[in-house]
Amino acid sequence: MSEENSTGSNLIWAIAMIIIVAIIAGALYYSGFLGGTKKEKIDINISAPSAPNSR
């Protein structure tokens, strides 16, 4: 009887550990620590509009 309880308990702990590791890995991936989000450089050129021609 004790072996059945031990097997069930081990299965529950194994599933719990898989879920915990998946949550931690997802959080690290989402935060960019594991390369989940790549920062892009954006080149912006701003110039003043030319003066209108007065004829």
C-alpha positions in Angstrom: 0.0 0.0 0.0 2.8 2.4 0.8 4.4 1.8 -2.7 1.2 3.0 -4.4 1.1 6.2 -2.3 4.8 6.8 -3.1 4.3 6.3 -6.8 1.3 8.7 -6.9 3.1 11.2 -4.8 6.2 11.0 -7.1 4.0 11.5 -10.2 2.3 14.6 -8.7 5.7 16.1 -7.7 7.1 15.3 -11.2 4.2 17.1 -12.9 4.4 20.0 -10.5 8.2 20.4 -11.2 7.5 20.3 -15.0 4.9 23.1 -14.6 7.2 25.2 -12.4 10.1 24.9 -14.8 7.9 25.7 -17.7 6.6 28.9 -16.0 10.2 30.0 -15.1 11.4 29.3 -18.6 8.5 31.2 -20.1 9.1 34.2 -17.9 12.8 34.3 -18.8 12.0 34.0 -22.5 9.3 36.7 -22.3 11.6 39.1 -20.4 14.2 38.8 -23.1 16.8 37.0 -21.0 16.8 34.0 -23.3 16.5 36.0 -26.5 12.7 36.1 -26.7 12.4 39.8 -27.7 14.9 41.3 -30.0 15.4 45.1 -29.8 15.4 46.8 -33.2 17.2 50.0 -34.0 15.0 52.5 -35.7 16.6 55.3 -37.7 14.4 58.5 -37.7 15.3 61.5 -39.7 13.4 64.6 -38.8 13.7 67.8 -40.9 11.9 71.1 -40.8 9.6 71.8 -43.7 10.9 74.2 -46.3 9.5 77.8 -46.4 6.7 78.4 -48.9 7.5 80.3 -52.0 6.1 83.9 -51.9 5.5 85.1 -55.4 
